[in-house]
Amino acid sequence: MFSRTVRPTLAAAAHGAQQAQAARNMATLREIEMRLKSVRNIEKITKSMKMIASTRLNKAQRAMATAKSYGIANNEVFGNAEATVPAGGKKLYIVVSSDRGLCGGIHSSVTKATKKAIAADGGQGSIVVLGEKSKAQLSRSVGKNLELSFSQIGREVPNFADAASIADKIITSGIEFDSVALVYNRFVSAIAYESHIIEVFNEKALLDAPAFKVYEMEDDSTKDLVEFSLANAIYAGLVEGHAAEISSRRNAMDNASKNAGEMIGRLQMQYNRGRQANITNELVDIITGASAL
């Protein structure tokens, strides 16, 4: 038993400890409340971005359906001509990416496919990148192969004029190549995509193709055909890659919204428990004070 002189001191100390604990609980509750507010704001943003991506996906899929015929035409030309690349020929890799993020692994997919293809060729080959995202990724590992890059890609649905200007810039840049490997993301479904490569040959390879020699054509027309085929391939890759990017962004924003919702549920439960603990402590103080009186 404590003496009467010690009891008031112990009571004051216990009351002070309770007040300190209550203050800590209030600080924690304010922190949880602020975090709840920020997560709710993030959820609103991700839901809005998902709705925008869903609207844009329909437009991108319609454009992709039209542009696929360009890629099919290229395959018919070079496939029927039986064109091949000579051993040790120079290859140009055109990587189709964009400048925008928040779309999952859409950019790393074509980056990995390009690195794998270059490694298979012994580290040889020039690279042209369409978009800043893959440019940043490729610059760290195969920066010495990077010859040319284009920005402002992927803001809107690409058109053939964009592809034609890119093809013209590549041809007039002086980059030497025997064939072009266009690396892009092929749209599989609304929830899936995969990296794919379209091959385009240069003028000499087409002229030397066995099935192409039977036609009597002037060199100028062959050159135009190769330039047009390159623009066709770039257009098909740009449009299909754009559709895959929009689909991936919608899925990424959907997953982010679900994760935010789960986090809000956990934080709300934590907040309710903390608030209930504060109320219980206050009731204990009231009852203790009433009993003392």
Summary of the structure (lengths in Angstrom):
residues: 293
radius of gyration: 31.6
end to end distance: 21.4
largest distance: 118.9
contacts: 894
relative contact order: 0.17
helix: 67%
strand: 13%
